[in-house]
Amino acid sequence: TVRTNKHTDPVWEVRWNTDESSGTLNFFSISSDGRVSNWLLMKNKLESEEVMELKLLSGGQGDDEETSLVGLAGGLSFDFNRQSEHLFLVGTEEGRIHKCSKAFSGQYLETYEGHSMAVYTVRWNPFHPRIFLSASADWTVKMWDHQAKFQMMSWDLGQAIGDVAWAPYSSTTFAAITSDGAAAPTSGVVHVYDLSVNRNECICEQKVVKRAKLTHVAFNSVEPILIVGDDRGGINTLKLSPNLRKRVERDDNTDPGKTDEALQIDKMDAVLEMVTETKV
């Protein structure tokens, strides 16, 4: 509401603010009411301030911007860039993805169009500062370079995708879950991709539940474990086999001065190079 600054529709995601310069513990939230808010934990109360209003863009781009704003877009997901903390992505019910900045609350830095239905998840790559993934109800996972307007790669999983997560140990590995009900042939399946091994198809497909809808997926940050949540309250843990948890490999030709982080970026750049060559 206007008076209390609380959200008026469901809140779909919350994130702690890792920037400690404010001196106060605080977190961000995104809601279907079209707002991204920042919440400060005071001594005996919780105060919020609006970070962004997700203005809904109508029709095509290139129209006069003033005339093409027609209300607020429903926010479903967001993620902050690890290298540039002020940058964040927002996935919306309308299928658009917006790149925003904490410094410019009144406008989008960029809008990415490619999904035809709701974007349930957007995730920056943990190593490569330009790359992010999006997962949508339109059955696709897409990979983007935030400096380009169009998708780099797209995978059709044949069902609505409930969530996607990058692996914390490899810049080219991610997991996605298909989340349709029990009638769907691929219901309750985890799909693991490693783009350095196969750019087109997943390297592992594992059915996790039979009569439930998968809702979330997350990698353990230390152990080779994947956890998956479902709509019946179940949490399923999966151990990753050795071929699914490959870290950077060094050989005699590897520059000893390069950090693992730099090698991870090189690994993703090699994939991007192949994709660009294929498109040309």
C-alpha positions as CSV (number, residue, x, y, z in Angstrom):
1,T,0.0,0.0,0.0
2,V,1.0,3.6,-0.5
3,R,1.0,4.3,3.3
4,T,3.1,1.4,4.5
5,N,5.0,0.7,1.2
6,K,4.1,-3.0,1.6
7,H,3.5,-5.1,-1.5
8,T,-0.1,-5.6,-2.6
9,D,0.4,-8.8,-4.5
10,P,2.4,-12.1,-3.9
11,V,6.1,-11.7,-3.4
12,W,8.0,-14.2,-5.6
13,E,11.6,-13.7,-4.6
14,V,13.7,-12.1,-1.9
15,R,17.5,-11.5,-1.8
16,W,19.9,-10.2,0.9
17,N,21.8,-7.1,-0.1
18,T,25.5,-8.1,-0.1
19,D,26.6,-4.4,-0.3
20,E,27.4,-3.6,3.4
21,S,28.0,0.2,2.8
22,S,24.6,1.1,4.2
23,G,25.6,-0.3,7.6
24,T,22.1,-1.8,8.1
25,L,21.0,-5.4,7.3
26,N,18.7,-5.1,4.3
27,F,17.2,-7.2,1.5
28,F,15.3,-6.8,-1.7
29,S,11.9,-8.2,-2.8
30,I,10.0,-8.5,-6.1
31,S,6.2,-8.8,-6.5
32,S,3.4,-9.3,-9.0
33,D,2.4,-5.7,-8.0
34,G,5.1,-4.5,-10.3
35,R,7.5,-3.2,-7.7
36,V,11.1,-4.1,-6.5
37,S,11.5,-2.9,-2.9
38,N,14.4,-2.7,-0.5
39,W,13.7,-3.6,3.2
40,L,15.8,-2.3,6.0
41,L,15.9,-4.2,9.3
42,M,15.8,-1.5,12.0
43,K,16.0,-2.2,15.7
44,N,12.3,-2.7,16.2
45,K,10.7,-2.4,12.8
46,L,11.1,-3.2,9.1
47,E,11.2,-0.2,6.7
48,S,10.9,-0.4,3.0
49,E,11.6,1.9,0.1
50,E,10.8,1.4,-3.6
51,V,13.8,0.6,-5.8
52,M,12.0,0.2,-9.1
53,E,8.5,0.4,-10.6
54,L,8.3,-2.1,-13.4
55,K,6.6,0.0,-16.1
56,L,4.7,-2.1,-18.6
57,L,5.7,-1.4,-22.2
58,S,3.0,-1.8,-24.9
59,G,3.4,-2.8,-28.5
60,G,6.7,-2.4,-30.4
61,Q,9.8,-0.7,-29.4
62,G,10.6,2.5,-31.2
63,D,7.3,4.2,-30.3
64,D,7.5,7.4,-28.3
65,E,8.2,6.1,-24.8
66,E,5.7,8.3,-23.0
67,T,2.8,6.9,-25.1
68,S,3.9,3.3,-24.8
69,L,3.8,3.0,-21.0
70,V,0.5,1.4,-19.9
71,G,0.7,0.4,-16.3
72,L,2.9,-2.0,-14.3
73,A,4.4,-5.4,-15.3
74,G,4.1,-8.3,-12.9
75,G,7.5,-9.1,-11.4
76,L,8.3,-12.8,-10.9
77,S,12.1,-13.1,-10.5
78,F,15.3,-11.0,-10.2
79,D,19.0,-11.4,-9.8
80,F,21.9,-9.0,-9.0
81,N,25.1,-9.1,-11.0
82,R,28.0,-10.3,-8.8
83,Q,30.6,-8.0,-10.4
84,S,28.5,-4.9,-10.8
85,E,26.2,-4.9,-7.8
86,H,24.1,-2.0,-9.0
87,L,23.0,-4.0,-12.1
88,F,20.0,-6.4,-11.7
89,L,17.7,-8.3,-14.0
90,V,13.9,-8.7,-13.7
91,G,11.8,-11.4,-15.2
92,T,8.1,-10.6,-15.8
93,E,4.7,-12.2,-16.2
94,E,4.6,-10.7,-19.7
95,G,7.7,-12.6,-20.9
96,R,10.0,-9.6,-21.0
97,I,13.3,-9.4,-19.2
98,H,14.5,-5.9,-18.0
99,K,18.0,-4.9,-17.1
100,C,17.8,-2.3,-14.3
101,S,20.1,-0.3,-12.1
102,K,19.7,0.7,-8.5
103,A,21.0,4.2,-9.6
104,F,18.2,4.7,-12.2
105,S,14.9,3.8,-10.7
106,G,12.8,5.5,-13.4
107,Q,14.0,3.6,-16.4
108,Y,15.2,0.3,-17.9
109,L,18.8,0.1,-19.1
110,E,17.7,-2.6,-21.6
111,T,14.7,-4.8,-22.4
112,Y,15.2,-8.3,-23.7
113,E,12.4,-9.8,-25.8
114,G,12.4,-13.5,-26.8
115,H,10.1,-15.3,-24.3
116,S,6.4,-15.5,-25.2
117,M,5.2,-16.4,-21.7
118,A,6.1,-15.7,-18.0
119,V,9.8,-15.7,-17.1
120,Y,10.0,-17.6,-13.8
121,T,13.8,-17.3,-13.3
122,V,16.7,-15.1,-14.3
123,R,20.2,-15.9,-13.2
124,W,23.5,-14.2,-13.8
125,N,26.4,-16.6,-14.5
126,P,28.6,-16.9,-11.3
127,F,31.8,-16.5,-13.3
128,H,31.2,-14.6,-16.5
129,P,30.0,-11.0,-15.8
130,R,28.0,-10.6,-19.1
131,I,26.1,-13.9,-19.3
132,F,22.7,-14.8,-17.8
133,L,20.0,-17.5,-18.1
134,S,16.3,-17.2,-18.2
135,A,13.6,-19.9,-17.7
136,S,10.0,-19.5,-18.9
137,A,6.6,-21.0,-19.1
138,D,7.0,-21.0,-22.9
139,W,9.1,-24.3,-22.5
140,T,12.5,-22.7,-23.1
141,V,15.7,-21.8,-21.3
142,K,17.6,-19.0,-23.0
143,M,21.1,-17.8,-22.6
144,W,21.9,-14.1,-23.1
145,D,24.8,-11.7,-23.2
146,H,23.5,-8.5,-21.4
147,Q,25.4,-6.3,-23.9
148,A,23.4,-7.8,-26.8
149,K,19.6,-7.4,-27.2
150,F,19.1,-10.9,-28.6
151,Q,19.5,-14.4,-27.1
152,M,22.7,-16.3,-27.6
153,M,21.2,-19.8,-27.2
154,S,17.9,-21.4,-26.6
155,W,16.8,-24.9,-25.4
156,D,13.2,-26.2,-25.7
157,L,12.5,-28.7,-22.9
158,G,8.9,-29.6,-24.0
159,Q,7.3,-28.4,-20.8
160,A,7.0,-25.2,-18.7
161,I,10.3,-24.7,-16.9
162,G,9.9,-23.9,-13.2
163,D,13.4,-23.0,-12.3
164,V,17.0,-22.9,-13.5
165,A,20.3,-22.7,-11.7
166,W,24.0,-22.3,-12.6
167,A,26.5,-24.7,-11.1
168,P,28.9,-23.0,-8.6
169,Y,31.8,-25.0,-9.9
170,S,31.6,-24.5,-13.7
171,S,30.7,-21.5,-15.9
172,T,29.1,-23.8,-18.5
173,T,27.0,-26.1,-16.4
174,F,23.4,-25.5,-15.3
175,A,20.3,-27.4,-14.2
176,A,16.7,-26.8,-15.2
177,I,13.5,-28.4,-14.0
178,T,10.3,-29.1,-15.9
179,S,7.3,-28.4,-13.7
180,D,4.1,-29.5,-15.3
181,G,1.7,-31.9,-13.6
182,A,1.6,-35.7,-13.4
183,A,-0.1,-36.0,-16.8
184,A,2.9,-34.6,-18.6
185,P,5.4,-37.1,-19.9
186,T,8.4,-35.1,-18.6
187,S,6.9,-34.1,-15.3
188,G,9.3,-33.9,-12.4
189,V,12.5,-34.1,-14.4
190,V,15.8,-32.5,-13.7
191,H,17.9,-31.6,-16.8
192,V,21.6,-31.0,-16.4
193,Y,23.5,-29.2,-19.2
194,D,27.3,-28.7,-19.7
195,L,27.8,-26.5,-22.7
196,S,31.5,-27.3,-22.9
197,V,30.5,-30.9,-23.6
198,N,27.3,-30.5,-25.6
199,R,25.7,-27.2,-26.6
200,N,22.5,-28.6,-27.9
201,E,21.3,-31.4,-25.5
202,C,21.5,-32.1,-21.8
203,I,24.1,-34.5,-20.6
204,C,21.8,-35.9,-17.8
205,E,18.0,-36.2,-17.5
206,Q,16.7,-37.6,-14.2
207,K,13.1,-38.2,-13.2
208,V,12.7,-37.1,-9.6
209,V,9.0,-37.3,-8.7
210,K,6.0,-39.0,-10.3
211,R,3.0,-37.3,-8.9
212,A,4.3,-33.8,-8.0
213,K,5.3,-30.6,-9.7
214,L,8.9,-29.5,-9.2
215,T,9.2,-25.9,-8.1
216,H,12.9,-25.1,-7.3
217,V,16.4,-26.3,-7.9
218,A,19.7,-25.4,-6.2
219,F,23.3,-26.5,-6.2
220,N,25.1,-27.0,-2.9
221,S,28.0,-24.4,-3.0
222,V,30.6,-26.9,-1.6
223,E,29.4,-30.5,-2.0
224,P,28.4,-32.1,-5.4
225,I,24.8,-32.2,-4.4
226,L,21.6,-30.8,-6.1
227,I,18.4,-30.2,-4.2
228,V,15.0,-30.0,-5.8
229,G,11.7,-28.9,-4.1
230,D,8.2,-30.0,-5.2
231,D,4.7,-28.7,-4.6
232,R,3.8,-31.5,-2.2
233,G,6.4,-30.2,0.4
234,G,9.1,-32.7,-0.6
235,I,12.8,-31.9,-0.9
236,N,14.8,-34.3,-3.0
237,T,18.6,-34.5,-2.8
238,L,20.6,-35.8,-5.8
239,K,24.3,-36.6,-5.8
240,L,26.1,-35.5,-9.0
241,S,28.1,-38.1,-10.8
242,P,31.8,-37.2,-11.6
243,N,30.9,-36.3,-15.3
244,L,28.4,-33.7,-14.0
245,R,30.8,-31.9,-11.7
246,K,33.8,-31.1,-13.8
247,R,35.8,-28.1,-12.6
248,V,38.4,-26.3,-14.7
249,E,41.1,-28.6,-15.9
250,R,44.7,-27.6,-16.1
251,D,47.3,-29.2,-18.4
252,D,50.8,-28.4,-19.7
253,N,49.5,-25.7,-22.0
254,T,47.5,-23.8,-19.3
255,D,49.0,-20.5,-18.3
256,P,50.1,-21.0,-14.6
257,G,49.5,-17.3,-13.9
258,K,45.7,-17.6,-14.7
259,T,43.3,-18.0,-11.8
260,D,40.6,-20.6,-11.8
261,E,38.1,-17.8,-12.2
262,A,39.8,-16.5,-15.4
263,L,39.9,-20.1,-16.8
264,Q,36.1,-20.4,-16.1
265,I,35.5,-17.2,-18.1
266,D,37.7,-18.5,-20.9
267,K,35.6,-21.7,-20.9
268,M,32.4,-19.8,-21.4
269,D,34.0,-17.5,-24.0
270,A,35.0,-20.6,-26.0
271,V,31.3,-21.7,-26.1
272,L,30.2,-18.2,-27.1
273,E,32.8,-18.1,-29.9
274,M,31.4,-21.4,-31.3
275,V,27.8,-20.1,-31.1
276,T,28.8,-16.8,-32.9
277,E,30.6,-18.8,-35.6
278,T,27.6,-21.1,-36.1
279,K,25.3,-18.0,-36.5
280,V,27.6,-16.4,-39.0
